[in-house]
């Protein structure tokens, strides 16, 4: 056991498995490396969501997507940002990342421009903001065309709330920011993947396959812009890592504190997980909210479930 993570390992007839616990948040996972031999992550299949162009393609995006209250969309490079037509947050925006409908990879510069678009749309809201990405239907993407979703709310999501509260408790008790302790502990170790000024680590207690986290030195979405270049470059490297490992679907979430709160010691972090089984036939109902924020988005009001009895 170290300062921030608890690891217990057990031997079985088919190898080892581990219980892992994040001592800051209390979140837990189990890791069973032997299960990788089951062949459950086949090569990426050809996927299609209908005849081109889709509503996110250049031929349709400027005529068939919503606009902000001033009648505009935010365009930065190839990225186009606009309000979500079906929001599940107080402020909920979509950023189409690429002009290409189904590119084999998304480049760091394209990711950077998309992050700028997200920040431009969410800055000044004052709420708890996050920038999110579902890649491919098996990761919960309702549209094949690469896009991010930005959300800002008056209250944090479950995962963000835990991380913020526990980080503030940690700071109150120790006088140090948890981010600084974590970076000091992990830097140069086996989980440090790359980055000095903005380090990326394989998270010790992963919420999903090959979870990677970047720990930023800033707190709110309003402060993110100077870090977009390094963050986008790092995200691009993580996606290359996933492709080399045979993963093409993934989820991403960038968690921020609310700008209208005093600084209590929390710092923003960006998390990515790889998704397996990139099947073209169906869309998963487990996306960034369920996997990264630990907060399900459902479709049916409980009061309406009884209607299906008739």
C-alpha positions, 0 to 999 in steps of 0.5 A: 500500500502506498500513500494514495492507492491500496493494492491486494493481489491473489493467486488463482489457478489461471494467474493472479487478480487484484483488488485496487482502491483509490484511497482519495475517492474510495472508488474500487476496481478489480483487475484480472489480466488473464481475461485478456486471453479470451479474444474479446477485442477483435479488429475494428470492423467497418461501421456506417451510420447511413448514407453520407453526408450525416448532419455533422458533415460539412454539407449539412452542419451549417444548415441543420444543427442548432445555433446559440442564442445570438444565431451563431456557431463556434468554428475553430479550425475544422471544429464546429460547436453548437447547442445539443439538440437533446440536452441532459445538462443545464448547458450542453454543447456539441463540438464536431471535431473533424470535417471527415465523417469517419477518419481512421484517426483524429489528429492532435491539432484537431483535438486542440481546436475542438477543446478550444471550441468546448472552452469557448462555449462553456467559459463564463457559465460558472458551473461544474464543467466537463468536456467529454468524448464517446468514440464509436457506437460501442462506446455509446456514441450516437453519431459515428462522426467524431464529436465532443460534448461539453456540459456545465451544471449547478451541481457536479456529477457523482465522480466529480463531486467525490473527487472535488470533496475529497481533494478539498478534505485532503488539502484541509488536513495536509496543507498540500494539494492531492494533485501535487502529491500524486504527481510526486509519487507517480512521476518516473514510476511504472505508471508514468507514461509521458509528460513532465509539465502535464504528466499522463499516468496509467491510473492505479485504480482504473475505472475501465480498460487501460485508463490514462489520466492527465493531471492539470495544474488549473481548476476551472474550464475558464483556465484551460485554454493555455493547456489545450496544446499539451493536453491535445498532444497527450490525448493523441498519444493515448489514442495511438497507444490504444490503436497499437493495443487493438482498441478503437472505441474509447471514452474521455472526460475532462473534469473541472471545478465550478468557477464560482467557488473558492479554490479548495485544492482540487485540480482538473484532470482528464481521463480516458478508457479504452472500450472493447468489442467495437461491434458495428451492429449496435450502440452501447447504452454505457457512455461517458456519463455512465463510465466516467462520471458514474452517473447514468443517463436513462430515457424513461421516467419511472412514473411512465414505466407502468404505461407499458403494463397496458 
